């Protein structure tokens, strides 16, 4: 058999990844570098504040809100799988649930900040802990807001009938971003509420 006429089975053929996925992976890589800088800064300065309040005095782990955010990775996975199967209504329901879980998490962050600022007197200017805490958690919160805006835009298009099965690849790209936001929260939660306390 001639070597040039040998063909690979379809399962072994290599094809270029989609441009959207490559772009999202590049974005995630860049964002990961930014988060790494903020995490290192938080860990470097933890315990070095000369005045209170200190993390152990004012922070309590937001377990319920964390469960909501991490659960949203499952719901967005089910949403994307539904769209790939052509089940647009099921996709819309899972997608809406993802948005709701993300919004609940964001509400939890806002509630914690309200308590810290108005009851505990911790602001971004109070001490090193306040500066690094609000910077790190705020950076994550900003990414959640961006994600919720993007998810809500897709939901609006879905409601008006513009999202079809052929858009599944684009939904997968947005899902990658949301999974990244959830994965980053695991790191932030561990650093702020476990190691940093």
N, C-alpha and C positions, 0 to 999 in steps of 0.2 A: 504494500500500500504506500502510495506517495505521501510524504510528510505534509505537503502543501494542501492535500485534499482532505486531511483529517479535520473533522469538526468536533467541537465540544458538545456534549449534551446540553440541552436548553437550561437545565438547572445549574450548570457550571459556567455559563457564559457571563462575562463581566460587562457591565454597562456603566456609563457615567452616572453619578448621582444627580438628582435634580438640582437645578441652580438655586431654587428656593431653599432647599435643605442645606446646601453648601453655605449659602449666605447666612442662614440662621445659625449654623455651627460656628461660623466666623464671629458673628455677633455674640454668641454665648461665650466663646473663648475670650473676647475682649471684655465682656461684662464680668466674667470670672476673675480676670486680672484686677479689675477695679474692686470687686468685692474682697479679693484677697488682701489688697492694700488696707481696706477699712477694717477687716478682721484682725490683721496684724497690728494695726494702730490701736484697736480696742484692747487687745491682749497686752500690748506693750504698756499702755497707760492704766490698766485696771489696778486699783489699789494704790495709785500714786497721787490721788487727790488729797490736798491738804485740808479740805473742809468737806463737811457732809452736804447732803446725805450720800451714803455709800450704797452700792448695789444690794448688799444683804439686808439693808434696812428698808428698802422701798420696792424691790422687784419681787414679783411672784409669777411663776411660770404660767403663761396663758395656754393651758392644756386644751381646753375646749376649742379655742380658736385655732390652735395648731392642728387638732384633729380635723376641723373643717377644711383648712387649707390643704392638708395632705390628702384628704378624701377627694378633693377636687381633681387630683391627678387621675384617680380612677374614673370619675365621671367624664372627664374630657377624653379619656381613652375609649370609654364606651360610646361617647358621641362620635368620635372619629371612625370607630369600627362600624357604627350604624350607617354613617354616610357612605362608607366604602361599599356597604351592602345595599345601598340605594334606599334605605329607610329614613327619609328626610324628616318625618314627624318624630320618630324616635331620636334622631340626631338633635332636633330642636329641643326636645325635653331634657336630654342629658346635658346639652350645651347651656340651657337656662339654669339647670341645677348647678353646673360648674360656676356660673356667674354668681348665683346666690351664695354658694359656699365661699367664694372669694370675697364677696361683699361683707359677709359675716366676719371673716377674718379681718378685713379692713376696719370694720366697726370696732372689733376688739382692740386693734392697735390704737385707734382714736380714743377709745375709752381709757385705755391705759395711760396714754399721753395726757389726757385731761386730768386724771387722778394724780399723776406725777407732777404736773405743772401747778395745779390749783390746790391740791391737798398736801403734797410732799414738798413743794417749793423747788423742784428740780427742773431747771430749764437748760437750754443748750449753753448758757453762759455761767451756770452755777459753779461748775468745777470740771475737771478733766473727764470724770465719769459721764457727766451730763453731755459734754461736747461729743465724746466718742459714741455714747449710747444713741443719741438722737441722730447722729450722722449715719451710723450703721443701720439701725432699724428704719430710719427715714429713707435711706437709699433702697432698702428692700420694699418699703411701703410704696415708694414711687414706682418701682417695677410692677407691683401688684396693680396700681392704678392704671398704668399703661396697658397691662394685660387685660384688665377689665374693660377698658375702652375698646380695645381690639376685639375682644369676645362679644361685646355688646353690638359692635358694628356688624359683625358676622350674623348675630341673631336678628338684627333689623333686616338685613338682606334676606335671611331665611324666611322671616315673616312675610316679606313681599314676594316670595317665590323665586328669588334670584339664585339661591344656593341649590345645586344639583349634585348628583353622584360624581360627575366629572370634576367637581371642585374638591374632592377628597384629599388630593395631594396638597393643596393649599391649606386645608384645615390641618393636615398633619404637620405642616411647617409651623403654624401657630401653636399647635399642641406642644411642639418641642420647646417653645418659649415658656409656656405655662409649666411644663415639667421642670424646666430650669429654675423658675421662680420658686417652686415648691422645694426643690433640692437645696437651693440656697437658704431657704428658711430653716432647714434641718441644721445647717452649719451655724446660722445666726442664733438659733434657739440654743444650740449646744454651747456656743461661745458666751452668749449673754446670760442665759438663765441657769446654766450648769457650771461651766468652768469659771465664769466671771463673778459668780456670787460667793 
